[in-house]
Structure formats: structure tokens, C-alpha cells
Amino acid sequence: MKTITVSVIDPVGLHARPATVAVNAASKFKSEVNISFKGREVNMKSIMGVMSLGIPTQSEITITCNGEDEEAAIAAIEEVLRAQKIIG
């Protein structure tokens, strides 16, 4: 299992557009990918799940990958979110 904890820097937080970017990045992998915020954890491949967390800017989130391609998944997801300036 691979885990990273990062801060959301997108001015609107992890809503509509940035949530779609996150879900698309996670959906490319076979591993189970979860995102947690304030004690709640949801499947990062579910747009409704990610949106239901209501993650505002300057929040700390944890992304967890567990499965056969977890190393590649965590690295790629982090890279995409940083490139899109969603996390810092």
C-alpha cells in the first residue's frame, strides 16, 4: 500500500473540474485508489464520492493506492494533480 498526504492549492478546492482531473487520473489504474479528508474515505475513481467530500482549498488530503500497480498509480496521480496545480 502506498500513501501520500498533500495540500489542495486549487483556489476552489477539489470541486467539479479538479475532481474530474483526479478521478480520470485514478481510473487509469487497476489498484484500489482512495482519497480521505477529515476522517472520511471514498473511492477516488468515483466523481460523486470525491465531490461528496467537499474539499476546500488549503485542505490536507490523503491518497492511498493498494494493488498490483500501486507504485505507478500513486506517482502518476500525484504528478497529474501537481501539473494541474490542484495540489502543492
PyMOL Python script that loads the backbone (N, CA, C, O; Angstrom):
from pymol import cmd

cmd.read_pdbstr("""\
ATOM      1  N   MET A   1       0.853  -1.187   0.000  1.00  0.00           N
ATOM      2  CA  MET A   1       0.000   0.000   0.000  1.00  0.00           C
ATOM      3  C   MET A   1       0.893   1.242   0.000  1.00  0.00           C
ATOM      4  O   MET A   1       1.856   1.326   0.762  1.00  0.00           O
ATOM      5  N   LYS A   2       0.563   2.197  -0.858  1.00  0.00           N
ATOM      6  CA  LYS A   2       1.292   3.460  -0.963  1.00  0.00           C
ATOM      7  C   LYS A   2       0.360   4.599  -0.571  1.00  0.00           C
ATOM      8  O   LYS A   2      -0.809   4.620  -0.958  1.00  0.00           O
ATOM      9  N   THR A   3       0.887   5.545   0.201  1.00  0.00           N
ATOM     10  CA  THR A   3       0.084   6.661   0.679  1.00  0.00           C
ATOM     11  C   THR A   3       0.858   7.969   0.546  1.00  0.00           C
ATOM     12  O   THR A   3       2.061   8.016   0.804  1.00  0.00           O
ATOM     13  N   ILE A   4       0.161   9.030   0.142  1.00  0.00           N
ATOM     14  CA  ILE A   4       0.737  10.375   0.174  1.00  0.00           C
ATOM     15  C   ILE A   4      -0.267  11.309   0.837  1.00  0.00           C
ATOM     16  O   ILE A   4      -1.479  11.129   0.714  1.00  0.00           O
ATOM     17  N   THR A   5       0.253  12.302   1.536  1.00  0.00           N
ATOM     18  CA  THR A   5      -0.586  13.337   2.126  1.00  0.00           C
ATOM     19  C   THR A   5      -0.141  14.654   1.516  1.00  0.00           C
ATOM     20  O   THR A   5       1.041  14.998   1.557  1.00  0.00           O
ATOM     21  N   VAL A   6      -1.078  15.383   0.957  1.00  0.00           N
ATOM     22  CA  VAL A   6      -0.774  16.620   0.230  1.00  0.00           C
ATOM     23  C   VAL A   6      -1.788  17.711   0.582  1.00  0.00           C
ATOM     24  O   VAL A   6      -2.835  17.446   1.172  1.00  0.00           O
ATOM     25  N   SER A   7      -1.446  18.939   0.203  1.00  0.00           N
ATOM     26  CA  SER A   7      -2.352  20.074   0.426  1.00  0.00           C
ATOM     27  C   SER A   7      -2.995  20.479  -0.890  1.00  0.00           C
ATOM     28  O   SER A   7      -2.340  20.526  -1.932  1.00  0.00           O
ATOM     29  N   VAL A   8      -4.291  20.773  -0.825  1.00  0.00           N
ATOM     30  CA  VAL A   8      -5.028  21.249  -2.001  1.00  0.00           C
ATOM     31  C   VAL A   8      -4.768  22.749  -2.134  1.00  0.00           C
ATOM     32  O   VAL A   8      -5.027  23.512  -1.203  1.00  0.00           O
ATOM     33  N   ILE A   9      -4.254  23.171  -3.298  1.00  0.00           N
ATOM     34  CA  ILE A   9      -3.960  24.591  -3.505  1.00  0.00           C
ATOM     35  C   ILE A   9      -4.876  25.237  -4.545  1.00  0.00           C
ATOM     36  O   ILE A   9      -4.841  26.453  -4.731  1.00  0.00           O
ATOM     37  N   ASP A  10      -5.689  24.436  -5.218  1.00  0.00           N
ATOM     38  CA  ASP A  10      -6.614  24.996  -6.194  1.00  0.00           C
ATOM     39  C   ASP A  10      -7.536  25.985  -5.473  1.00  0.00           C
ATOM     40  O   ASP A  10      -8.098  25.649  -4.431  1.00  0.00           O
ATOM     41  N   PRO A  11      -7.700  27.201  -6.014  1.00  0.00           N
ATOM     42  CA  PRO A  11      -8.500  28.230  -5.329  1.00  0.00           C
ATOM     43  C   PRO A  11      -9.933  27.819  -4.987  1.00  0.00           C
ATOM     44  O   PRO A  11     -10.497  28.324  -4.016  1.00  0.00           O
ATOM     45  N   VAL A  12     -10.529  26.919  -5.760  1.00  0.00           N
ATOM     46  CA  VAL A  12     -11.903  26.490  -5.462  1.00  0.00           C
ATOM     47  C   VAL A  12     -11.941  25.157  -4.727  1.00  0.00           C
ATOM     48  O   VAL A  12     -13.019  24.623  -4.465  1.00  0.00           O
ATOM     49  N   GLY A  13     -10.775  24.616  -4.391  1.00  0.00           N
ATOM     50  CA  GLY A  13     -10.732  23.329  -3.713  1.00  0.00           C
ATOM     51  C   GLY A  13     -10.882  22.196  -4.713  1.00  0.00           C
ATOM     52  O   GLY A  13     -10.664  22.384  -5.910  1.00  0.00           O
ATOM     53  N   LEU A  14     -11.249  21.035  -4.228  1.00  0.00           N
ATOM     54  CA  LEU A  14     -11.377  19.854  -5.096  1.00  0.00           C
ATOM     55  C   LEU A  14     -12.844  19.696  -5.502  1.00  0.00           C
ATOM     56  O   LEU A  14     -13.532  18.779  -5.053  1.00  0.00           O
ATOM     57  N   HIS A  15     -13.306  20.609  -6.359  1.00  0.00           N
ATOM     58  CA  HIS A  15     -14.678  20.578  -6.855  1.00  0.00           C
ATOM     59  C   HIS A  15     -14.667  20.303  -8.349  1.00  0.00           C
ATOM     60  O   HIS A  15     -13.596  20.129  -8.931  1.00  0.00           O
ATOM     61  N   ALA A  16     -15.811  20.261  -8.973  1.00  0.00           N
ATOM     62  CA  ALA A  16     -16.056  19.900 -10.377  1.00  0.00           C
ATOM     63  C   ALA A  16     -14.840  19.633 -11.269  1.00  0.00           C
ATOM     64  O   ALA A  16     -14.483  18.471 -11.465  1.00  0.00           O
ATOM     65  N   ARG A  17     -14.199  20.660 -11.813  1.00  0.00           N
ATOM     66  CA  ARG A  17     -13.106  20.441 -12.760  1.00  0.00           C
ATOM     67  C   ARG A  17     -11.925  19.702 -12.131  1.00  0.00           C
ATOM     68  O   ARG A  17     -11.484  18.695 -12.686  1.00  0.00           O
ATOM     69  N   PRO A  18     -11.392  20.164 -10.988  1.00  0.00           N
ATOM     70  CA  PRO A  18     -10.259  19.434 -10.419  1.00  0.00           C
ATOM     71  C   PRO A  18     -10.628  18.017  -9.961  1.00  0.00           C
ATOM     72  O   PRO A  18      -9.789  17.117 -10.007  1.00  0.00           O
ATOM     73  N   ALA A  19     -11.856  17.816  -9.525  1.00  0.00           N
ATOM     74  CA  ALA A  19     -12.285  16.475  -9.121  1.00  0.00           C
ATOM     75  C   ALA A  19     -12.309  15.545 -10.331  1.00  0.00           C
ATOM     76  O   ALA A  19     -11.952  14.372 -10.222  1.00  0.00           O
ATOM     77  N   THR A  20     -12.727  16.064 -11.476  1.00  0.00           N
ATOM     78  CA  THR A  20     -12.740  15.274 -12.712  1.00  0.00           C
ATOM     79  C   THR A  20     -11.324  14.871 -13.110  1.00  0.00           C
ATOM     80  O   THR A  20     -11.094  13.738 -13.534  1.00  0.00           O
ATOM     81  N   VAL A  21     -10.381  15.795 -12.974  1.00  0.00           N
ATOM     82  CA  VAL A  21      -8.972  15.502 -13.266  1.00  0.00           C
ATOM     83  C   VAL A  21      -8.476  14.374 -12.353  1.00  0.00           C
ATOM     84  O   VAL A  21      -7.815  13.440 -12.808  1.00  0.00           O
ATOM     85  N   ALA A  22      -8.800  14.473 -11.069  1.00  0.00           N
ATOM     86  CA  ALA A  22      -8.378  13.468 -10.087  1.00  0.00           C
ATOM     87  C   ALA A  22      -8.977  12.095 -10.393  1.00  0.00           C
ATOM     88  O   ALA A  22      -8.274  11.086 -10.359  1.00  0.00           O
ATOM     89  N   VAL A  23     -10.268  12.062 -10.689  1.00  0.00           N
ATOM     90  CA  VAL A  23     -10.961  10.801 -10.987  1.00  0.00           C
ATOM     91  C   VAL A  23     -10.397  10.169 -12.263  1.00  0.00           C
ATOM     92  O   VAL A  23     -10.168   8.960 -12.307  1.00  0.00           O
ATOM     93  N   ASN A  24     -10.175  10.975 -13.291  1.00  0.00           N
ATOM     94  CA  ASN A  24      -9.613  10.450 -14.537  1.00  0.00           C
ATOM     95  C   ASN A  24      -8.224   9.861 -14.322  1.00  0.00           C
ATOM     96  O   ASN A  24      -7.898   8.817 -14.888  1.00  0.00           O
ATOM     97  N   ALA A  25      -7.405  10.524 -13.507  1.00  0.00           N
ATOM     98  CA  ALA A  25      -6.056  10.025 -13.223  1.00  0.00           C
ATOM     99  C   ALA A  25      -6.131   8.693 -12.474  1.00  0.00           C
ATOM    100  O   ALA A  25      -5.393   7.762 -12.799  1.00  0.00           O
ATOM    101  N   ALA A  26      -7.004   8.594 -11.486  1.00  0.00           N
ATOM    102  CA  ALA A  26      -7.129   7.374 -10.680  1.00  0.00           C
ATOM    103  C   ALA A  26      -7.718   6.215 -11.477  1.00  0.00           C
ATOM    104  O   ALA A  26      -7.355   5.059 -11.262  1.00  0.00           O
ATOM    105  N   SER A  27      -8.622   6.526 -12.390  1.00  0.00           N
ATOM    106  CA  SER A  27      -9.344   5.486 -13.136  1.00  0.00           C
ATOM    107  C   SER A  27      -8.477   4.720 -14.130  1.00  0.00           C
ATOM    108  O   SER A  27      -8.896   3.682 -14.643  1.00  0.00           O
ATOM    109  N   LYS A  28      -7.289   5.215 -14.404  1.00  0.00           N
ATOM    110  CA  LYS A  28      -6.400   4.550 -15.357  1.00  0.00           C
ATOM    111  C   LYS A  28      -5.687   3.336 -14.771  1.00  0.00           C
ATOM    112  O   LYS A  28      -4.996   2.617 -15.492  1.00  0.00           O
ATOM    113  N   PHE A  29      -5.847   3.104 -13.477  1.00  0.00           N
ATOM    114  CA  PHE A  29      -5.101   2.041 -12.806  1.00  0.00           C
ATOM    115  C   PHE A  29      -6.005   0.953 -12.246  1.00  0.00           C
ATOM    116  O   PHE A  29      -7.169   1.192 -11.924  1.00  0.00           O
ATOM    117  N   LYS A  30      -5.442  -0.254 -12.136  1.00  0.00           N
ATOM    118  CA  LYS A  30      -6.177  -1.390 -11.603  1.00  0.00           C
ATOM    119  C   LYS A  30      -6.273  -1.348 -10.084  1.00  0.00           C
ATOM    120  O   LYS A  30      -7.216  -1.879  -9.498  1.00  0.00           O
ATOM    121  N   SER A  31      -5.289  -0.710  -9.449  1.00  0.00           N
ATOM    122  CA  SER A  31      -5.245  -0.646  -7.990  1.00  0.00           C
ATOM    123  C   SER A  31      -6.462   0.064  -7.419  1.00  0.00           C
ATOM    124  O   SER A  31      -7.098   0.882  -8.085  1.00  0.00           O
ATOM    125  N   GLU A  32      -6.772  -0.268  -6.168  1.00  0.00           N
ATOM    126  CA  GLU A  32      -7.808   0.443  -5.438  1.00  0.00           C
ATOM    127  C   GLU A  32      -7.206   1.796  -5.046  1.00  0.00           C
ATOM    128  O   GLU A  32      -6.126   1.842  -4.457  1.00  0.00           O
ATOM    129  N   VAL A  33      -7.889   2.887  -5.366  1.00  0.00           N
ATOM    130  CA  VAL A  33      -7.391   4.230  -5.064  1.00  0.00           C
ATOM    131  C   VAL A  33      -8.440   4.953  -4.227  1.00  0.00           C
ATOM    132  O   VAL A  33      -9.588   5.106  -4.644  1.00  0.00           O
ATOM    133  N   ASN A  34      -8.030   5.394  -3.040  1.00  0.00           N
ATOM    134  CA  ASN A  34      -8.948   6.092  -2.146  1.00  0.00           C
ATOM    135  C   ASN A  34      -8.404   7.461  -1.793  1.00  0.00           C
ATOM    136  O   ASN A  34      -7.192   7.681  -1.792  1.00  0.00           O
ATOM    137  N   ILE A  35      -9.299   8.369  -1.496  1.00  0.00           N
ATOM    138  CA  ILE A  35      -8.931   9.705  -1.046  1.00  0.00           C
ATOM    139  C   ILE A  35      -9.649   9.942   0.274  1.00  0.00           C
ATOM    140  O   ILE A  35     -10.833   9.632   0.406  1.00  0.00           O
ATOM    141  N   SER A  36      -8.933  10.490   1.249  1.00  0.00           N
ATOM    142  CA  SER A  36      -9.575  10.746   2.538  1.00  0.00           C
ATOM    143  C   SER A  36      -9.370  12.195   2.972  1.00  0.00           C
ATOM    144  O   SER A  36      -8.340  12.815   2.706  1.00  0.00           O
ATOM    145  N   PHE A  37     -10.389  12.701   3.647  1.00  0.00           N
ATOM    146  CA  PHE A  37     -10.409  14.074   4.129  1.00  0.00           C
ATOM    147  C   PHE A  37     -11.276  14.120   5.381  1.00  0.00           C
ATOM    148  O   PHE A  37     -12.420  13.667   5.365  1.00  0.00           O
ATOM    149  N   LYS A  38     -10.736  14.664   6.460  1.00  0.00           N
ATOM    150  CA  LYS A  38     -11.457  14.798   7.733  1.00  0.00           C
ATOM    151  C   LYS A  38     -12.097  13.490   8.190  1.00  0.00           C
ATOM    152  O   LYS A  38     -13.256  13.471   8.605  1.00  0.00           O
ATOM    153  N   GLY A  39     -11.342  12.404   8.112  1.00  0.00           N
ATOM    154  CA  GLY A  39     -11.829  11.117   8.613  1.00  0.00           C
ATOM    155  C   GLY A  39     -12.752  10.352   7.690  1.00  0.00           C
ATOM    156  O   GLY A  39     -13.148   9.233   8.019  1.00  0.00           O
ATOM    157  N   ARG A  40     -13.112  10.916   6.539  1.00  0.00           N
ATOM    158  CA  ARG A  40     -13.960  10.209   5.575  1.00  0.00           C
ATOM    159  C   ARG A  40     -13.096   9.759   4.410  1.00  0.00           C
ATOM    160  O   ARG A  40     -12.249  10.507   3.921  1.00  0.00           O
ATOM    161  N   GLU A  41     -13.320   8.529   3.973  1.00  0.00           N
ATOM    162  CA  GLU A  41     -12.556   7.980   2.858  1.00  0.00           C
ATOM    163  C   GLU A  41     -13.508   7.497   1.776  1.00  0.00           C
ATOM    164  O   GLU A  41     -14.493   6.814   2.060  1.00  0.00           O
ATOM    165  N   VAL A  42     -13.204   7.861   0.514  1.00  0.00           N
ATOM    166  CA  VAL A  42     -14.037   7.430  -0.608  1.00  0.00           C
ATOM    167  C   VAL A  42     -13.157   6.909  -1.735  1.00  0.00           C
ATOM    168  O   VAL A  42     -11.952   7.160  -1.771  1.00  0.00           O
ATOM    169  N   ASN A  43     -13.775   6.191  -2.640  1.00  0.00           N
ATOM    170  CA  ASN A  43     -13.102   5.685  -3.834  1.00  0.00           C
ATOM    171  C   ASN A  43     -12.782   6.874  -4.741  1.00  0.00           C
ATOM    172  O   ASN A  43     -13.680   7.623  -5.126  1.00  0.00           O
ATOM    173  N   MET A  44     -11.503   7.046  -5.079  1.00  0.00           N
ATOM    174  CA  MET A  44     -11.100   8.186  -5.905  1.00  0.00           C
ATOM    175  C   MET A  44     -11.500   8.010  -7.364  1.00  0.00           C
ATOM    176  O   MET A  44     -11.333   8.932  -8.163  1.00  0.00           O
ATOM    177  N   LYS A  45     -12.021   6.852  -7.722  1.00  0.00           N
ATOM    178  CA  LYS A  45     -12.480   6.625  -9.091  1.00  0.00           C
ATOM    179  C   LYS A  45     -13.946   7.023  -9.259  1.00  0.00           C
ATOM    180  O   LYS A  45     -14.507   6.894 -10.347  1.00  0.00           O
ATOM    181  N   SER A  46     -14.561   7.504  -8.185  1.00  0.00           N
ATOM    182  CA  SER A  46     -15.975   7.898  -8.194  1.00  0.00           C
ATOM    183  C   SER A  46     -16.096   9.418  -8.094  1.00  0.00           C
ATOM    184  O   SER A  46     -15.757  10.002  -7.065  1.00  0.00           O
ATOM    185  N   ILE A  47     -16.575  10.053  -9.148  1.00  0.00           N
ATOM    186  CA  ILE A  47     -16.726  11.515  -9.133  1.00  0.00           C
ATOM    187  C   ILE A  47     -17.687  11.943  -8.027  1.00  0.00           C
ATOM    188  O   ILE A  47     -17.452  12.955  -7.366  1.00  0.00           O
ATOM    189  N   MET A  48     -18.746  11.202  -7.821  1.00  0.00           N
ATOM    190  CA  MET A  48     -19.699  11.551  -6.763  1.00  0.00           C
ATOM    191  C   MET A  48     -19.074  11.403  -5.384  1.00  0.00           C
ATOM    192  O   MET A  48     -19.327  12.205  -4.486  1.00  0.00           O
ATOM    193  N   GLY A  49     -18.257  10.371  -5.227  1.00  0.00           N
ATOM    194  CA  GLY A  49     -17.575  10.170  -3.952  1.00  0.00           C
ATOM    195  C   GLY A  49     -16.626  11.316  -3.645  1.00  0.00           C
ATOM    196  O   GLY A  49     -16.639  11.866  -2.543  1.00  0.00           O
ATOM    197  N   VAL A  50     -15.801  11.675  -4.624  1.00  0.00           N
ATOM    198  CA  VAL A  50     -14.830  12.753  -4.435  1.00  0.00           C
ATOM    199  C   VAL A  50     -15.551  14.077  -4.161  1.00  0.00           C
ATOM    200  O   VAL A  50     -15.166  14.823  -3.261  1.00  0.00           O
ATOM    201  N   MET A  51     -16.591  14.361  -4.937  1.00  0.00           N
ATOM    202  CA  MET A  51     -17.342  15.604  -4.749  1.00  0.00           C
ATOM    203  C   MET A  51     -18.036  15.643  -3.380  1.00  0.00           C
ATOM    204  O   MET A  51     -18.181  16.711  -2.784  1.00  0.00           O
ATOM    205  N   SER A  52     -18.460  14.477  -2.888  1.00  0.00           N
ATOM    206  CA  SER A  52     -19.182  14.433  -1.614  1.00  0.00           C
ATOM    207  C   SER A  52     -18.306  14.838  -0.429  1.00  0.00           C
ATOM    208  O   SER A  52     -18.825  15.193   0.629  1.00  0.00           O
ATOM    209  N   LEU A  53     -16.990  14.789  -0.595  1.00  0.00           N
ATOM    210  CA  LEU A  53     -16.100  15.180   0.495  1.00  0.00           C
ATOM    211  C   LEU A  53     -16.071  16.696   0.692  1.00  0.00           C
ATOM    212  O   LEU A  53     -15.745  17.171   1.780  1.00  0.00           O
ATOM    213  N   GLY A  54     -16.410  17.458  -0.350  1.00  0.00           N
ATOM    214  CA  GLY A  54     -16.447  18.919  -0.239  1.00  0.00           C
ATOM    215  C   GLY A  54     -15.122  19.501   0.221  1.00  0.00           C
ATOM    216  O   GLY A  54     -15.086  20.273   1.178  1.00  0.00           O
ATOM    217  N   ILE A  55     -14.046  19.147  -0.439  1.00  0.00           N
ATOM    218  CA  ILE A  55     -12.701  19.533  -0.015  1.00  0.00           C
ATOM    219  C   ILE A  55     -12.394  20.976  -0.444  1.00  0.00           C
ATOM    220  O   ILE A  55     -12.297  21.258  -1.638  1.00  0.00           O
ATOM    221  N   PRO A  56     -12.241  21.890   0.529  1.00  0.00           N
ATOM    222  CA  PRO A  56     -11.922  23.282   0.187  1.00  0.00           C
ATOM    223  C   PRO A  56     -10.422  23.486  -0.040  1.00  0.00           C
ATOM    224  O   PRO A  56      -9.618  22.600   0.251  1.00  0.00           O
ATOM    225  N   THR A  57     -10.053  24.650  -0.558  1.00  0.00           N
ATOM    226  CA  THR A  57      -8.647  24.967  -0.747  1.00  0.00           C
ATOM    227  C   THR A  57      -7.930  25.002   0.611  1.00  0.00           C
ATOM    228  O   THR A  57      -8.555  25.220   1.648  1.00  0.00           O
ATOM    229  N   GLN A  58      -6.639  24.788   0.584  1.00  0.00           N
ATOM    230  CA  GLN A  58      -5.788  24.749   1.780  1.00  0.00           C
ATOM    231  C   GLN A  58      -6.099  23.571   2.706  1.00  0.00           C
ATOM    232  O   GLN A  58      -5.757  23.611   3.889  1.00  0.00           O
ATOM    233  N   SER A  59      -6.741  22.528   2.184  1.00  0.00           N
ATOM    234  CA  SER A  59      -7.045  21.332   2.973  1.00  0.00           C
ATOM    235  C   SER A  59      -5.963  20.283   2.762  1.00  0.00           C
ATOM    236  O   SER A  59      -5.318  20.231   1.714  1.00  0.00           O
ATOM    237  N   GLU A  60      -5.783  19.461   3.768  1.00  0.00           N
ATOM    238  CA  GLU A  60      -4.848  18.351   3.656  1.00  0.00           C
ATOM    239  C   GLU A  60      -5.650  17.086   3.337  1.00  0.00           C
ATOM    240  O   GLU A  60      -6.617  16.756   4.023  1.00  0.00           O
ATOM    241  N   ILE A  61      -5.225  16.389   2.279  1.00  0.00           N
ATOM    242  CA  ILE A  61      -5.896  15.153   1.875  1.00  0.00           C
ATOM    243  C   ILE A  61      -4.878  14.023   1.841  1.00  0.00           C
ATOM    244  O   ILE A  61      -3.678  14.261   1.706  1.00  0.00           O
ATOM    245  N   THR A  62      -5.360  12.805   1.961  1.00  0.00           N
ATOM    246  CA  THR A  62      -4.504  11.632   1.868  1.00  0.00           C
ATOM    247  C   THR A  62      -5.018  10.755   0.727  1.00  0.00           C
ATOM    248  O   THR A  62      -6.206  10.443   0.643  1.00  0.00           O
ATOM    249  N   ILE A  63      -4.089  10.367  -0.145  1.00  0.00           N
ATOM    250  CA  ILE A  63      -4.414   9.485  -1.266  1.00  0.00           C
ATOM    251  C   ILE A  63      -3.715   8.158  -1.016  1.00  0.00           C
ATOM    252  O   ILE A  63      -2.515   8.119  -0.742  1.00  0.00           O
ATOM    253  N   THR A  64      -4.469   7.078  -1.111  1.00  0.00           N
ATOM    254  CA  THR A  64      -3.944   5.744  -0.846  1.00  0.00           C
ATOM    255  C   THR A  64      -4.180   4.845  -2.049  1.00  0.00           C
ATOM    256  O   THR A  64      -5.282   4.802  -2.594  1.00  0.00           O
ATOM    257  N   CYS A  65      -3.138   4.126  -2.462  1.00  0.00           N
ATOM    258  CA  CYS A  65      -3.245   3.160  -3.555  1.00  0.00           C
ATOM    259  C   CYS A  65      -2.859   1.789  -3.028  1.00  0.00           C
ATOM    260  O   CYS A  65      -1.876   1.647  -2.300  1.00  0.00           O
ATOM    261  N   ASN A  66      -3.635   0.787  -3.398  1.00  0.00           N
ATOM    262  CA  ASN A  66      -3.369  -0.570  -2.946  1.00  0.00           C
ATOM    263  C   ASN A  66      -3.691  -1.535  -4.081  1.00  0.00           C
ATOM    264  O   ASN A  66      -4.844  -1.650  -4.498  1.00  0.00           O
ATOM    265  N   GLY A  67      -2.662  -2.232  -4.584  1.00  0.00           N
ATOM    266  CA  GLY A  67      -2.892  -3.180  -5.660  1.00  0.00           C
ATOM    267  C   GLY A  67      -1.642  -3.408  -6.476  1.00  0.00           C
ATOM    268  O   GLY A  67      -0.552  -2.969  -6.109  1.00  0.00           O
ATOM    269  N   GLU A  68      -1.811  -4.100  -7.585  1.00  0.00           N
ATOM    270  CA  GLU A  68      -0.672  -4.525  -8.386  1.00  0.00           C
ATOM    271  C   GLU A  68       0.115  -3.395  -9.031  1.00  0.00           C
ATOM    272  O   GLU A  68       1.313  -3.543  -9.273  1.00  0.00           O
ATOM    273  N   ASP A  69      -0.533  -2.267  -9.316  1.00  0.00           N
ATOM    274  CA  ASP A  69       0.183  -1.139  -9.936  1.00  0.00           C
ATOM    275  C   ASP A  69       0.184   0.095  -9.029  1.00  0.00           C
ATOM    276  O   ASP A  69       0.168   1.230  -9.506  1.00  0.00           O
ATOM    277  N   GLU A  70       0.204  -0.147  -7.709  1.00  0.00           N
ATOM    278  CA  GLU A  70       0.106   0.951  -6.741  1.00  0.00           C
ATOM    279  C   GLU A  70       1.242   1.968  -6.859  1.00  0.00           C
ATOM    280  O   GLU A  70       1.013   3.168  -6.710  1.00  0.00           O
ATOM    281  N   GLU A  71       2.465   1.500  -7.126  1.00  0.00           N
ATOM    282  CA  GLU A  71       3.613   2.427  -7.240  1.00  0.00           C
ATOM    283  C   GLU A  71       3.398   3.389  -8.403  1.00  0.00           C
ATOM    284  O   GLU A  71       3.539   4.602  -8.249  1.00  0.00           O
ATOM    285  N   ALA A  72       3.058   2.843  -9.563  1.00  0.00           N
ATOM    286  CA  ALA A  72       2.831   3.676 -10.745  1.00  0.00           C
ATOM    287  C   ALA A  72       1.618   4.571 -10.540  1.00  0.00           C
ATOM    288  O   ALA A  72       1.626   5.730 -10.952  1.00  0.00           O
ATOM    289  N   ALA A  73       0.579   4.045  -9.907  1.00  0.00           N
ATOM    290  CA  ALA A  73      -0.652   4.807  -9.689  1.00  0.00           C
ATOM    291  C   ALA A  73      -0.406   6.028  -8.815  1.00  0.00           C
ATOM    292  O   ALA A  73      -0.795   7.137  -9.181  1.00  0.00           O
ATOM    293  N   ILE A  74       0.231   5.841  -7.667  1.00  0.00           N
ATOM    294  CA  ILE A  74       0.438   6.967  -6.745  1.00  0.00           C
ATOM    295  C   ILE A  74       1.323   8.028  -7.395  1.00  0.00           C
ATOM    296  O   ILE A  74       1.081   9.224  -7.234  1.00  0.00           O
ATOM    297  N   ALA A  75       2.350   7.592  -8.129  1.00  0.00           N
ATOM    298  CA  ALA A  75       3.261   8.535  -8.787  1.00  0.00           C
ATOM    299  C   ALA A  75       2.540   9.323  -9.881  1.00  0.00           C
ATOM    300  O   ALA A  75       2.695  10.541  -9.972  1.00  0.00           O
ATOM    301  N   ALA A  76       1.762   8.640 -10.703  1.00  0.00           N
ATOM    302  CA  ALA A  76       1.062   9.294 -11.808  1.00  0.00           C
ATOM    303  C   ALA A  76      -0.026  10.240 -11.308  1.00  0.00           C
ATOM    304  O   ALA A  76      -0.184  11.339 -11.839  1.00  0.00           O
ATOM    305  N   ILE A  77      -0.767   9.825 -10.303  1.00  0.00           N
ATOM    306  CA  ILE A  77      -1.834  10.670  -9.756  1.00  0.00           C
ATOM    307  C   ILE A  77      -1.234  11.942  -9.155  1.00  0.00           C
ATOM    308  O   ILE A  77      -1.732  13.043  -9.390  1.00  0.00           O
ATOM    309  N   GLU A  78      -0.172  11.783  -8.388  1.00  0.00           N
ATOM    310  CA  GLU A  78       0.480  12.951  -7.792  1.00  0.00           C
ATOM    311  C   GLU A  78       1.013  13.886  -8.881  1.00  0.00           C
ATOM    312  O   GLU A  78       0.863  15.104  -8.785  1.00  0.00           O
ATOM    313  N   GLU A  79       1.626  13.321  -9.901  1.00  0.00           N
ATOM    314  CA  GLU A  79       2.186  14.121 -10.993  1.00  0.00           C
ATOM    315  C   GLU A  79       1.101  14.922 -11.713  1.00  0.00           C
ATOM    316  O   GLU A  79       1.271  16.113 -11.974  1.00  0.00           O
ATOM    317  N   VAL A  80      -0.013  14.263 -12.029  1.00  0.00           N
ATOM    318  CA  VAL A  80      -1.118  14.939 -12.727  1.00  0.00           C
ATOM    319  C   VAL A  80      -1.704  16.056 -11.871  1.00  0.00           C
ATOM    320  O   VAL A  80      -1.939  17.158 -12.366  1.00  0.00           O
ATOM    321  N   LEU A  81      -1.940  15.779 -10.592  1.00  0.00           N
ATOM    322  CA  LEU A  81      -2.539  16.788  -9.716  1.00  0.00           C
ATOM    323  C   LEU A  81      -1.608  17.973  -9.497  1.00  0.00           C
ATOM    324  O   LEU A  81      -2.069  19.110  -9.402  1.00  0.00           O
ATOM    325  N   ARG A  82      -0.300  17.720  -9.416  1.00  0.00           N
ATOM    326  CA  ARG A  82       0.659  18.821  -9.290  1.00  0.00           C
ATOM    327  C   ARG A  82       0.743  19.628 -10.591  1.00  0.00           C
ATOM    328  O   ARG A  82       0.787  20.857 -10.557  1.00  0.00           O
ATOM    329  N   ALA A  83       0.766  18.944 -11.727  1.00  0.00           N
ATOM    330  CA  ALA A  83       0.850  19.626 -13.022  1.00  0.00           C
ATOM    331  C   ALA A  83      -0.365  20.525 -13.254  1.00  0.00           C
ATOM    332  O   ALA A  83      -0.242  21.588 -13.863  1.00  0.00           O
ATOM    333  N   GLN A  84      -1.518  20.111 -12.780  1.00  0.00           N
ATOM    334  CA  GLN A  84      -2.751  20.893 -12.930  1.00  0.00           C
ATOM    335  C   GLN A  84      -2.906  21.945 -11.818  1.00  0.00           C
ATOM    336  O   GLN A  84      -3.904  22.665 -11.769  1.00  0.00           O
ATOM    337  N   LYS A  85      -1.909  22.021 -10.932  1.00  0.00           N
ATOM    338  CA  LYS A  85      -1.904  22.971  -9.809  1.00  0.00           C
ATOM    339  C   LYS A  85      -3.114  22.772  -8.877  1.00  0.00           C
ATOM    340  O   LYS A  85      -3.680  23.727  -8.345  1.00  0.00           O
ATOM    341  N   ILE A  86      -3.484  21.502  -8.705  1.00  0.00           N
ATOM    342  CA  ILE A  86      -4.562  21.158  -7.779  1.00  0.00           C
ATOM    343  C   ILE A  86      -3.992  20.937  -6.383  1.00  0.00           C
ATOM    344  O   ILE A  86      -4.601  21.316  -5.382  1.00  0.00           O
ATOM    345  N   ILE A  87      -2.807  20.315  -6.331  1.00  0.00           N
ATOM    346  CA  ILE A  87      -2.120  20.116  -5.051  1.00  0.00           C
ATOM    347  C   ILE A  87      -0.769  20.808  -5.099  1.00  0.00           C
ATOM    348  O   ILE A  87      -0.228  21.077  -6.172  1.00  0.00           O
ATOM    349  N   GLY A  88      -0.228  21.096  -3.905  1.00  0.00           N
ATOM    350  CA  GLY A  88       1.075  21.761  -3.838  1.00  0.00           C
ATOM    351  C   GLY A  88       2.072  20.942  -3.086  1.00  0.00           C
ATOM    352  O   GLY A  88       3.222  21.356  -2.936  1.00  0.00           O
TER     353      GLY A  88
END
""", "prot")
cmd.dss("prot")
cmd.show_as("cartoon", "prot")
cmd.util.cbc("prot")
cmd.orient("prot")
